[in-house]
Amino acid sequence: MKDKIVTRLSGFLIVLCLFAGSLSEAYAAAPQIREARFWTAPDHTRAVLDLSAAVEYRAYSLHSPERVVVDIKGAELRTTLDNFEKNDPVLIDVRYGKPKPGTLRLVMDMREKVQIRTFLLKPMQGKPYRLVIDLLRAEDADAKVVAKASDHASKPIVIAVDAGHGGEDPGASGPHRLREKDITLAVAKRFAEEINNTPGLQAVLTRKGDYFVGLKKRVIIARKANADLMISIHADAVKQRDVSGASVYTLSDKGASDRVAALLAQKENSSDAVGGVMPGEVEDPLVQSILADLIKRDSLNSAEMLAEQILKHIGQVGPVKYGAPKHARFVVLTAAEIPSVLVELDYISNPERERLLRSSEHQDRLATALLEASRTFLKEQGRLPPTQLGRDEQHMPSGQKRSTSGQPQT
């Protein structure tokens, strides 16, 4: 009898252990939200959730008061949800709970009604599954800037300034953790400021803060602003830390000029996948037709001339890696009716060049070089008459001219 009791007890303990083990496995296999990031852009606020696995989810709005609810099946929260800008235009707070077993609910309290756009990104380039939640505002703040640029009574020459990467897409990183997205934005803002301080010129930034803008959307921003030029700013990186120097690229109608250009285009064109663009989010029918026949041959030739001027002027600020422009199929340059170039300012992977790129003084010199290159190009094209030159240059004594450093020369 005693043996039977022991046997039954042992069997019960085995079943209990198996049951506990299965619960543990089920819990361990539950998808986890490991990190949450928030980005505030001019036209939307984006939440990005890093996941341990793919999830099933449902997103919807509730009103009075305005809320966005995201129910995620079987997920567990393993991070905080409070790292958003406290003065965000639409997002007040993010809460979470479990309305029923097996469902994690995120509740976003809104200041106003928004449209919801969500999509799941698969793992790529070291990033895990990501659930992207975009809160689209009714009014696009950038639209006012674009309208101002395109409807100006005496239309200035508009230069679209594109700060590469941003938000979820940091771009390259230096040995001391300087991120490409930060240096490109810093130089872009300085460049835009110098453009706007030059009579007859006006800048339109494709992004103004640390958020991601899709490559095709950057092209559309330039087109809507009726841009006369577009300059996309980047910083390069390679494994060898002693490589340095700037390089400039234009759109190609015949494939890449060499392997270096092809690899760079492949890397830059992957920005949408890293930054998070929903398939079909931005469709531009002009892109495919332009890439098909590239009828704007004159614009491509102009882009080549602009690239040459940038190499000339930026070479007076620091080293140049390639003395002539290179060419490849860069998505961000596909507004082929607008002379467009992509500038790699230097190699952020070089510790010495990274230090300089971090310097505000060096950023100012780079911005001035880009401005002077643009002005020289526009003057050579007959686009910048004397009435649209800078004030100091108009009133400069005869016999003097401006140097590329911005100081008068005799």
C-alpha positions as CSV (number, residue, x, y, z in Angstrom):
1,M,0.0,0.0,0.0
2,K,2.8,2.3,1.0
3,D,4.5,1.6,-2.3
4,K,1.4,2.5,-4.2
5,I,1.1,5.9,-2.4
6,V,4.7,6.7,-3.2
7,T,4.2,5.7,-6.8
8,R,1.1,7.9,-7.2
9,L,2.8,10.8,-5.4
10,S,5.8,10.5,-7.7
11,G,3.6,10.4,-10.7
12,F,1.7,13.5,-9.5
13,L,5.0,15.4,-8.9
14,I,6.2,14.4,-12.4
15,V,3.0,15.8,-13.9
16,L,3.2,18.9,-11.8
17,C,6.8,19.5,-13.0
18,L,5.9,18.9,-16.6
19,F,3.0,21.4,-16.3
20,A,5.2,24.0,-14.6
21,G,7.8,23.5,-17.3
22,S,5.3,23.9,-20.0
23,L,4.1,27.2,-18.4
24,S,7.7,28.4,-18.1
25,E,8.3,27.6,-21.8
26,A,5.1,29.3,-22.8
27,Y,6.1,32.4,-20.8
28,A,9.6,32.4,-22.2
29,A,8.2,32.1,-25.7
30,A,5.9,35.0,-25.3
31,P,6.9,37.9,-27.5
32,Q,8.6,40.7,-25.5
33,I,8.6,44.4,-26.1
34,R,12.3,45.1,-25.3
35,E,12.6,48.7,-26.1
36,A,10.3,51.6,-27.1
37,R,11.4,54.7,-28.9
38,F,9.5,57.8,-29.9
39,W,10.2,60.4,-32.6
40,T,8.5,63.7,-33.2
41,A,8.4,64.8,-36.9
42,P,6.7,67.8,-38.4
43,D,3.7,65.8,-39.7
44,H,3.6,62.8,-37.3
45,T,4.8,61.3,-34.1
46,R,6.3,57.8,-34.4
47,A,6.5,55.0,-31.8
48,V,8.8,52.1,-32.5
49,L,8.6,48.9,-30.4
50,D,11.5,46.5,-30.5
51,L,10.2,42.9,-30.4
52,S,11.7,39.5,-29.6
53,A,9.4,38.0,-32.3
54,A,6.7,38.8,-34.7
55,V,3.3,39.6,-33.1
56,E,-0.4,39.9,-33.9
57,Y,-1.8,43.2,-33.0
58,R,-4.8,45.5,-33.5
59,A,-4.7,49.4,-33.4
60,Y,-7.8,51.6,-33.2
61,S,-8.9,55.0,-31.9
62,L,-11.2,55.9,-29.0
63,H,-12.8,59.4,-28.6
64,S,-13.9,61.7,-25.8
65,P,-11.1,61.9,-24.8
66,E,-8.9,61.1,-27.8
67,R,-6.9,57.9,-27.4
68,V,-5.0,55.4,-29.6
69,V,-5.2,51.8,-28.4
70,V,-2.8,49.0,-29.5
71,D,-3.7,45.5,-28.4
72,I,-0.8,43.0,-28.8
73,K,-1.5,39.3,-28.5
74,G,0.5,37.4,-26.0
75,A,3.2,40.1,-25.5
76,E,5.0,41.0,-22.4
77,L,6.4,44.5,-21.7
78,R,10.1,44.6,-20.7
79,T,10.8,48.3,-21.0
80,T,9.5,51.8,-20.1
81,L,7.2,53.9,-22.2
82,D,8.1,57.4,-21.0
83,N,10.9,58.5,-23.3
84,F,8.9,60.7,-25.6
85,E,9.1,64.5,-25.8
86,K,6.9,66.0,-23.1
87,N,5.9,68.9,-25.4
88,D,5.0,66.5,-28.3
89,P,2.2,68.1,-30.4
90,V,-0.2,65.2,-30.0
91,L,1.1,62.7,-27.5
92,I,0.3,63.3,-23.8
93,D,1.0,60.0,-22.1
94,V,1.4,56.2,-22.8
95,R,-0.2,53.7,-20.4
96,Y,-0.4,49.9,-20.5
97,G,-2.3,47.1,-19.0
98,K,-3.9,43.7,-19.6
99,P,-7.6,43.9,-20.3
100,K,-7.8,40.1,-20.6
101,P,-5.3,37.2,-20.3
102,G,-3.0,37.0,-23.3
103,T,-3.4,40.6,-24.4
104,L,-1.1,43.5,-23.7
105,R,-2.8,46.9,-24.2
106,L,-1.0,50.1,-24.9
107,V,-3.0,53.3,-24.6
108,M,-1.7,56.6,-26.0
109,D,-3.5,59.7,-24.7
110,M,-3.8,62.3,-27.4
111,R,-4.1,66.1,-27.4
112,E,-6.2,65.9,-30.6
113,K,-7.6,63.5,-33.2
114,V,-5.0,61.6,-35.3
115,Q,-4.9,59.1,-38.0
116,I,-3.2,55.8,-37.3
117,R,-0.7,54.0,-39.5
118,T,1.0,50.8,-38.3
119,F,3.2,48.2,-39.8
120,L,5.6,45.4,-38.7
121,L,9.2,45.5,-39.9
122,K,11.2,42.2,-40.2
123,P,14.7,41.9,-38.7
124,M,17.5,43.5,-40.8
125,Q,20.9,44.9,-40.4
126,G,21.1,43.9,-36.7
127,K,17.7,45.3,-35.8
128,P,15.0,43.0,-34.5
129,Y,11.3,42.8,-35.4
130,R,9.8,46.3,-35.0
131,L,6.2,47.4,-34.7
132,V,5.9,51.0,-36.0
133,I,3.0,53.1,-34.9
134,D,2.6,56.5,-36.7
135,L,0.3,59.1,-35.3
136,L,-0.5,61.3,-38.3
137,R,-1.5,64.9,-37.5
138,A,-4.1,66.8,-39.5
139,E,-1.8,69.6,-40.5
140,D,1.7,69.1,-41.9
141,A,3.9,71.8,-40.5
142,D,6.4,71.4,-43.4
143,A,3.6,72.3,-45.8
144,K,3.7,75.9,-44.7
145,V,7.4,76.1,-45.4
146,V,7.0,74.4,-48.8
147,A,4.2,76.8,-49.7
148,K,6.2,79.7,-48.6
149,A,9.1,78.6,-50.8
150,S,6.9,77.9,-53.9
151,D,4.5,80.8,-53.7
152,H,6.9,83.6,-52.9
153,A,6.0,86.8,-54.7
154,S,9.4,87.3,-56.2
155,K,10.5,83.6,-56.2
156,P,14.0,83.1,-54.8
157,I,16.3,80.3,-55.9
158,V,15.3,77.3,-53.7
159,I,17.9,74.9,-52.5
160,A,16.6,71.6,-50.9
161,V,19.0,70.6,-48.1
162,D,18.7,66.9,-47.2
163,A,20.2,65.7,-43.9
164,G,20.8,62.0,-44.4
165,H,19.3,59.3,-42.2
166,G,17.5,60.2,-38.9
167,G,15.3,58.7,-36.3
168,E,15.4,54.9,-36.4
169,D,18.2,55.1,-39.0
170,P,21.4,56.4,-37.3
171,G,23.6,55.9,-40.4
172,A,27.3,55.2,-39.8
173,S,28.9,55.6,-36.4
174,G,32.4,56.8,-35.5
175,P,34.8,55.1,-33.1
176,H,33.8,57.6,-30.4
177,R,30.1,57.1,-31.1
178,L,29.4,60.2,-33.2
179,R,26.4,59.2,-35.3
180,E,26.0,60.2,-39.0
181,K,22.4,61.3,-38.5
182,D,23.6,63.9,-36.0
183,I,26.4,65.4,-38.0
184,T,24.3,65.5,-41.2
185,L,21.6,67.4,-39.4
186,A,24.0,69.8,-37.8
187,V,25.7,70.7,-41.1
188,A,22.4,70.8,-42.9
189,K,21.0,73.4,-40.4
190,R,24.1,75.5,-40.7
191,F,24.0,75.3,-44.5
192,A,20.3,76.2,-44.6
193,E,20.9,79.2,-42.3
194,E,23.7,80.5,-44.6
195,I,21.4,80.0,-47.6
196,N,18.6,82.0,-46.0
197,N,21.0,84.8,-45.0
198,T,21.9,85.2,-48.7
199,P,19.5,87.5,-50.6
200,G,17.8,85.7,-53.5
201,L,18.3,82.2,-52.0
202,Q,16.0,80.2,-49.8
203,A,16.5,76.8,-48.1
204,V,14.0,74.0,-47.6
205,L,15.1,71.3,-45.2
206,T,13.8,67.8,-45.8
207,R,14.1,67.1,-42.1
208,K,14.6,69.5,-39.2
209,G,15.0,67.1,-36.3
210,D,15.9,63.6,-35.2
211,Y,13.2,61.7,-37.1
212,F,13.1,59.6,-40.2
213,V,11.9,60.7,-43.6
214,G,11.6,58.1,-46.4
215,L,13.9,58.6,-49.4
216,K,11.1,59.1,-51.9
217,K,9.4,61.5,-49.6
218,R,12.6,63.6,-49.5
219,V,12.4,63.8,-53.3
220,I,8.7,64.8,-53.1
221,I,9.5,67.6,-50.5
222,A,12.1,69.0,-52.9
223,R,9.6,68.9,-55.9
224,K,6.8,70.5,-53.9
225,A,9.1,73.3,-53.0
226,N,10.0,73.8,-56.7
227,A,13.6,73.4,-55.7
228,D,16.3,74.5,-58.1
229,L,19.0,72.4,-56.5
230,M,19.1,69.5,-54.0
231,I,22.1,68.6,-51.9
232,S,21.9,65.5,-49.7
233,I,24.5,65.5,-46.9
234,H,26.1,62.3,-45.5
235,A,29.3,61.0,-43.8
236,D,31.0,57.8,-44.9
237,A,32.5,54.9,-43.0
238,V,34.8,52.0,-43.7
239,K,36.7,49.4,-41.6
240,Q,40.1,51.1,-42.1
241,R,40.4,53.9,-39.7
242,D,43.0,55.9,-41.6
243,V,40.8,56.6,-44.6
244,S,39.7,60.2,-45.0
245,G,38.3,62.7,-47.5
246,A,35.1,64.0,-49.1
247,S,33.4,62.6,-52.1
248,V,30.4,63.7,-54.2
249,Y,27.9,61.5,-56.2
250,T,25.2,62.1,-58.8
251,L,22.5,60.0,-60.3
252,S,23.5,57.6,-63.0
253,D,21.4,56.5,-66.0
254,K,23.8,53.7,-66.9
255,G,24.5,52.0,-63.6
256,A,27.3,52.8,-61.1
257,S,30.5,54.4,-62.3
258,D,32.5,51.8,-60.3
259,R,32.2,49.3,-57.4
260,V,32.7,52.0,-54.8
261,A,29.7,54.0,-56.0
262,A,27.6,50.9,-56.4
263,L,28.2,49.7,-52.8
264,L,27.6,53.2,-51.4
265,A,24.3,53.5,-53.3
266,Q,23.2,50.1,-52.0
267,K,24.0,51.2,-48.4
268,E,22.2,54.5,-48.7
269,N,19.2,53.1,-50.5
270,S,18.7,50.6,-47.6
271,S,17.9,53.6,-45.4
272,D,14.1,53.1,-45.9
273,A,14.3,49.6,-44.5
274,V,16.3,50.6,-41.5
275,G,14.4,53.8,-40.8
276,G,11.0,52.2,-41.3
277,V,8.9,52.9,-44.4
278,M,5.7,51.0,-45.0
279,P,5.6,49.5,-48.5
280,G,3.6,51.8,-50.7
281,E,3.7,54.6,-48.2
282,V,5.1,57.1,-50.7
283,E,4.5,56.5,-54.3
284,D,5.9,58.8,-57.0
285,P,5.0,57.9,-60.6
286,L,7.7,60.3,-61.9
287,V,10.5,58.2,-60.3
288,Q,10.1,55.2,-62.4
289,S,9.6,57.1,-65.6
290,I,12.6,59.2,-65.0
291,L,14.8,56.2,-64.1
292,A,13.4,54.5,-67.3
293,D,14.5,57.1,-69.8
294,L,16.1,60.0,-67.9
295,I,14.9,62.6,-70.3
296,K,16.2,65.3,-68.1
297,R,19.7,65.0,-69.5
298,D,20.4,68.7,-69.1
299,S,19.7,68.4,-65.3
300,L,22.1,65.5,-65.0
301,N,24.8,67.5,-66.7
302,S,24.1,70.4,-64.3
303,A,24.4,68.0,-61.4
304,E,27.8,67.0,-62.6
305,M,28.9,70.7,-62.7
306,L,27.5,71.3,-59.2
307,A,29.3,68.2,-57.9
308,E,32.6,69.5,-59.4
309,Q,32.1,72.9,-57.7
310,I,31.4,71.2,-54.3
311,L,34.6,69.1,-54.6
312,K,36.6,72.2,-55.4
313,H,35.3,74.3,-52.5
314,I,35.1,71.5,-49.9
315,G,38.7,70.6,-50.8
316,Q,39.7,73.9,-49.3
317,V,38.2,72.8,-46.0
318,G,39.7,69.3,-45.8
319,P,40.9,66.3,-47.8
320,V,39.1,64.9,-50.9
321,K,38.9,61.2,-51.3
322,Y,37.9,61.2,-55.0
323,G,38.8,64.1,-57.2
324,A,36.0,63.6,-59.6
325,P,32.2,63.0,-59.0
326,K,31.0,59.4,-59.0
327,H,27.7,58.1,-60.2
328,A,25.1,55.5,-59.1
329,R,21.4,54.9,-58.7
330,F,20.7,56.8,-55.5
331,V,17.0,56.9,-54.7
332,V,17.3,60.3,-53.0
333,L,18.6,61.8,-56.2
334,T,15.8,60.6,-58.5
335,A,14.3,64.1,-59.0
336,A,16.3,64.2,-62.2
337,E,14.6,67.4,-63.3
338,I,16.4,69.0,-60.2
339,P,20.2,69.1,-60.3
340,S,20.8,66.8,-57.3
341,V,24.0,65.6,-55.6
342,L,24.9,63.5,-52.6
343,V,27.9,64.7,-50.6
344,E,29.9,62.5,-48.2
345,L,31.6,65.1,-46.0
346,D,34.3,62.9,-44.7
347,Y,34.9,59.5,-43.1
348,I,33.3,59.4,-39.7
349,S,35.2,56.1,-39.1
350,N,38.5,58.0,-38.9
351,P,39.0,59.1,-35.3
352,E,40.7,62.4,-36.3
353,R,38.1,63.3,-38.9
354,E,35.3,62.3,-36.5
355,R,36.7,64.8,-34.0
356,L,36.7,67.5,-36.6
357,L,33.1,66.6,-37.8
358,R,32.0,67.0,-34.2
359,S,33.5,70.5,-34.0
360,S,31.0,73.4,-34.6
361,E,33.7,75.4,-36.2
362,H,34.4,72.7,-38.8
363,Q,30.7,72.3,-39.4
364,D,30.5,76.0,-40.2
365,R,33.4,75.7,-42.6
366,L,31.7,72.8,-44.4
367,A,28.4,74.7,-44.6
368,T,30.2,77.7,-46.0
369,A,31.9,75.6,-48.6
370,L,28.6,74.1,-49.7
371,L,27.1,77.6,-50.0
372,E,30.0,79.0,-52.0
373,A,29.9,76.0,-54.3
374,S,26.2,76.5,-54.9
375,R,26.6,80.2,-55.5
376,T,29.5,79.6,-58.0
377,F,27.4,77.0,-59.8
378,L,24.4,79.3,-60.0
379,K,26.5,82.2,-61.3
380,E,28.0,80.0,-63.9
381,Q,24.5,79.0,-65.0
382,G,23.4,82.6,-65.2
383,R,20.9,82.0,-62.4
384,L,22.4,84.4,-59.8
385,P,22.4,88.0,-61.2
386,P,24.2,90.8,-59.4
387,T,21.0,91.9,-57.7
388,Q,20.8,88.5,-56.0
389,L,24.4,88.4,-54.7
390,G,25.1,88.7,-51.0
391,R,25.0,92.2,-49.5
392,D,28.6,92.3,-48.6
393,E,29.6,91.2,-52.1
394,Q,27.4,93.8,-53.7
395,H,28.9,96.6,-51.7
396,M,32.5,95.3,-51.9
397,P,35.0,97.8,-53.2
398,S,36.1,97.4,-56.8
399,G,39.1,95.2,-57.2
400,Q,38.1,92.8,-54.5
401,K,36.3,89.6,-54.7
402,R,35.1,87.0,-52.2
403,S,37.3,84.0,-51.5
404,T,35.9,80.6,-50.7
405,S,36.6,81.2,-47.0
406,G,34.1,84.1,-47.1
407,Q,36.9,86.8,-46.6
408,P,37.6,89.6,-49.2
409,Q,40.7,89.1,-51.3
410,T,42.6,91.8,-53.1
